[in-house]
């Protein structure tokens, strides 16, 4: 059996292998519009990752032999009483992970956790590239997630509206991939259209394929300095993601999703990915857990290839 390659961050400091990525758990879902327990997802995904060989037989990329992944554990958002408290905990842990300069993998959590994670990515981008540096976001999702923030505060339906309205992102720094024809109410699509947010629909992907879709998304972000990939696992067809609250028929198949993931992460500007909205309590036969873990593996292999000598 090969040596463990996803190891506690403290052990990674003395491991002979260079660190490929920093792993964190963004364990919060108390404000989800549909009650769920995606705060339980990080440890379930950690348990699913060893089901995949850390060896990409297509090109010989050997993740375990050449690198390690430093696991910083969970932020403790599950214990937060309010969203603001969870955001603080997740943002603090994200700052630690981004501060290393390595690629970051965040395991959600509902989609609200992407708000503090992307805000941390923006801070890291400015720190590395200057105060005017820009982070671009590619959002794999059937939903826009731009609902108004009401009196109850942010939810998993509001993260991108919050990022836009707080000035963390500009509209031309966000590309949405996988938007479903029947997943969003009219005012939400109109909100995106009025702001010029680039939208790539499921029909577009079916027509153009994964490779062209990724190329279009990356080309739309040609002016940004870094890229953050946010994967809402409900972008998958419901048959492939029973363990999420809002997946619909007609979504992506896992092969298409992971191909887009690896192509985005192959871009030298890609600095992080998150995978959110996986609820282990809804899952069947670990189907969704494996889909999340597969996306993480695809992203890490792409990062390894671009760092290989």
C-alpha positions in Angstrom: 0.0 0.0 0.0 1.3 3.4 -0.9 2.3 6.0 1.7 -0.6 8.3 2.8 -0.6 11.5 0.7 -3.4 13.5 2.3 -1.9 14.1 5.8 -2.4 16.5 8.7 -0.9 20.0 7.9 1.5 19.6 10.9 2.9 16.4 9.4 3.2 18.0 5.9 5.6 20.5 7.3 8.2 17.8 7.8 7.2 15.5 5.0 9.9 15.1 2.3 7.4 15.6 -0.5 6.4 19.1 -1.5 2.9 20.2 -0.7 0.6 20.1 -3.8 -2.4 21.6 -2.1 -4.0 22.7 1.2 -7.3 21.0 2.2 -9.8 22.7 4.5 -13.3 21.8 5.6 -16.0 24.6 5.4 -18.4 22.8 7.6 -21.6 25.0 7.7 -25.1 24.6 6.4 -27.4 26.0 9.0 -28.7 28.8 6.7 -29.6 26.6 3.7 -32.9 27.3 2.1 -33.8 23.6 2.1 -32.8 22.0 5.5 -29.7 19.9 4.9 -26.5 18.6 6.6 -23.9 19.4 4.1 -21.8 20.5 7.1 -21.2 16.8 7.6 -19.6 16.5 4.1 -15.9 17.2 4.7 -15.2 14.1 6.6 -17.3 11.9 4.3 -15.4 13.2 1.3 -12.1 12.7 3.1 -13.1 9.0 3.6 -14.1 8.7 -0.1 -10.8 10.1 -1.5 -8.8 6.9 -0.7 -11.2 4.9 -2.9 -9.4 6.5 -5.9 -5.8 5.6 -6.8 -3.5 8.6 -6.5 -2.1 7.7 -9.9 -3.4 9.0 -13.2 -2.8 6.2 -15.7 -3.4 8.5 -18.7 -0.1 10.3 -18.3 1.6 8.8 -15.2 0.9 11.6 -12.8 1.8 10.1 -9.4 0.1 12.2 -6.7 1.2 10.2 -3.7 4.7 9.6 -4.9 5.6 13.1 -5.8 3.4 15.3 -3.5 1.4 15.4 -0.4 -1.8 17.4 0.5 -1.8 19.3 3.8 -5.1 18.8 5.6 -5.9 21.7 8.0 -9.1 20.1 9.3 -12.5 21.8 9.5 -13.2 25.4 10.3 -15.7 24.6 13.0 -18.6 26.3 11.3 -20.9 23.5 12.4 -20.6 24.9 15.9 -21.4 28.4 14.9 -24.7 29.9 16.2 -24.9 32.5 13.4 -23.8 32.8 9.8 -21.5 35.7 10.7 -19.7 33.5 13.2 -19.3 30.7 10.7 -18.0 33.1 8.1 -15.4 34.3 10.5 -14.2 30.8 11.3 -14.2 29.7 7.6 -12.5 32.9 6.5 -9.8 32.6 9.2 -8.9 29.0 8.2 -9.0 30.0 4.5 -6.5 32.8 5.1 -4.1 30.3 6.7 -4.5 27.9 3.7 -4.1 30.7 1.1 -1.2 32.2 3.0 0.9 29.2 2.1 0.8 30.0 -1.6 -0.3 26.5 -2.5 -3.5 25.5 -4.4 -6.5 25.3 -1.9 -9.2 22.7 -1.9 -12.3 23.5 0.3 -14.9 21.0 1.1 -18.4 22.5 1.9 -20.8 23.0 3.4 -23.7 24.7 1.6 -23.0 27.2 -1.1 -23.0 30.1 1.4 -19.5 29.1 2.4 -18.1 30.1 -1.0 -18.7 33.7 0.1 -15.9 33.8 2.8 -13.8 31.4 0.8 -13.8 33.6 -2.3 -13.3 36.7 -0.2 -10.2 35.0 1.2 -9.0 34.2 -2.3 -9.4 37.8 -3.3 -7.3 38.9 -0.3 -4.6 36.4 -1.2 -4.7 37.5 -4.9 -4.2 41.2 -3.9 -1.4 40.2 -1.5 0.5 38.2 -4.2 -0.2 40.4 -7.3 -0.9 43.9 -5.9 -3.9 45.8 -4.6 -5.5 46.1 -8.0 -5.2 42.4 -8.8 -8.4 40.6 -9.7 -9.8 37.2 -8.9 -12.1 35.5 -11.4 -14.7 32.9 -10.4 -16.0 30.0 -12.5 -19.2 28.7 -10.9 -20.4 25.2 -11.9 -24.0 25.2 -10.9 -27.6 24.9 -12.2 -28.6 27.9 -10.1 -27.5 31.6 -10.3 -27.3 31.9 -6.4 -28.0 35.6 -6.6 -31.1 35.8 -4.4 -31.7 39.0 -2.4 -30.3 38.9 1.1 -33.4 39.2 3.3 -33.9 39.9 6.9 -32.9 36.4 7.8 -29.4 37.1 6.4 -27.4 35.2 3.8 -28.2 31.7 2.7 -26.9 29.2 0.1 -29.0 31.1 -2.5 -27.2 34.4 -1.9 -23.4 34.0 -2.1 -22.7 35.5 -5.5 -25.1 38.4 -5.0 -23.3 39.1 -1.7 -19.9 39.0 -3.4 -21.0 41.3 -6.2 -22.8 43.8 -4.0 -20.0 43.9 -1.4 -17.5 44.7 -4.2 -15.5 41.5 -3.8 -16.4 40.5 -7.4 -17.2 42.6 -10.4 -19.8 41.1 -12.8 -17.2 40.4 -15.5 -15.2 38.4 -13.0 -17.9 35.7 -12.7 -18.7 33.0 -15.2 -21.6 30.6 -14.5 -21.5 27.1 -16.2 -24.4 24.6 -16.1 -27.4 26.9 -15.7 -30.6 24.8 -15.9 -33.6 26.1 -18.0 -36.0 25.5 -15.1 -33.9 26.1 -12.0 -34.1 29.9 -11.6 -36.9 32.4 -11.3 -37.1 35.1 -13.9 -35.9 38.0 -11.7 -32.7 36.1 -10.9 -31.8 35.6 -14.5 -32.7 39.2 -15.2 -30.4 40.3 -12.4 -27.5 38.4 -14.0 -28.3 39.6 -17.5 -28.5 43.3 -16.4 -25.1 43.0 -14.9 -23.6 41.2 -17.8 -22.7 38.0 -16.0 -21.5 35.4 -18.5 -23.9 32.4 -18.5 -23.1 29.0 -20.1 -26.2 26.8 -20.0 -26.6 23.1 -20.0 -27.7 23.3 -23.7 -24.6 25.2 -24.5 -22.5 22.5 -22.9 -24.4 19.8 -24.8 -23.7 21.6 -28.0 -20.1 22.6 -27.5 -18.7 19.9 -25.3 -16.6 20.1 -22.1 -13.3 21.2 -23.7 -14.9 24.1 -25.6 -17.0 25.1 -22.6 -13.9 25.4 -20.4 -12.1 27.3 -23.1 -15.0 29.8 -23.4 -15.1 30.3 -19.6 -11.4 30.8 -19.3 -11.3 33.2 -22.2 -14.0 35.3 -20.6 -11.7 35.7 -17.6 -8.6 36.6 -19.6 -8.1 39.9 -17.6 -8.1 38.3 -14.1 -5.0 37.4 -12.2 -6.2 34.3 -10.4 -9.2 31.9 -10.9 -11.3 30.3 -8.2 -13.5 27.3 -9.2 -16.7 26.8 -7.2 -18.5 23.5 -7.8 -22.0 23.1 -6.6 -22.5 19.3 -6.9 -26.1 19.9 -7.9 -24.8 20.7 -11.4 -24.9 17.0 -11.9 -28.0 15.3 -13.1 -30.1 14.1 -10.2 -29.4 10.5 -11.1 -25.7 11.1 -10.4 -26.1 13.2 -7.3 -28.8 11.8 -5.0 -27.0 13.3 -2.0 -27.9 16.9 -2.6 -31.0 18.9 -2.1 -31.5 20.7 -5.4 -30.2 18.6 -8.3 -32.6 18.3 -11.2 -33.0 16.0 -14.2 -31.0 17.1 -17.2 -27.8 18.2 -15.4 -24.3 17.2 -16.3 -22.9 13.7 -16.2 -19.8 13.1 -14.0 -17.4 12.7 -16.9 -18.4 16.1 -18.4 -18.2 17.8 -15.0 -14.7 16.4 -14.1 -13.4 17.2 -17.6 -14.4 20.9 -17.1 -12.8 20.8 -13.6 -9.5 19.5 -14.8 -9.3 21.9 -17.7 -10.0 24.9 -15.4 -7.5 23.7 -12.8 -4.9 23.2 -15.6 -4.8 27.0 -16.1 -1.8 28.4 -14.3 -4.0 31.1 -12.7 -6.2 28.5 -10.9 -5.6 29.0 -7.2 -8.5 27.1 -5.5 -11.6 25.0 -5.9 -14.5 24.3 -3.5 -17.1 21.6 -3.7 -20.4 22.4 -1.9 -24.0 21.3 -1.4 -23.2 17.6 -0.7 -25.5 16.2 2.0 -24.3 12.8 3.2 -27.6 12.1 4.8 -29.4 12.1 1.5 -26.8 10.1 -0.4 -27.3 6.6 -1.8 -24.5 4.0 -1.9 -21.9 6.8 -1.7 -22.8 7.9 -5.2 -22.5 11.6 -4.5 -19.6 11.2 -2.1 -17.6 9.5 -4.9 -18.7 12.2 -7.4 -17.3 14.9 -5.1 -14.1 13.0 -4.4 -13.7 12.4 -8.2 -13.9 16.2 -8.9 -11.3 16.8 -6.2 -9.0 14.2 -7.7 -9.4 15.6 -11.2 -8.5 19.1 -9.9 -5.5 17.9 -8.0 -4.1 15.9 -10.9 -4.4 18.9 -13.1 -2.5 21.1 -10.6 0.1 18.3 -10.3 0.6 18.2 -14.1 1.2 21.9 -14.3 3.7 21.8 -11.5 5.6 18.8 -12.7 9.2 19.5 -13.8 
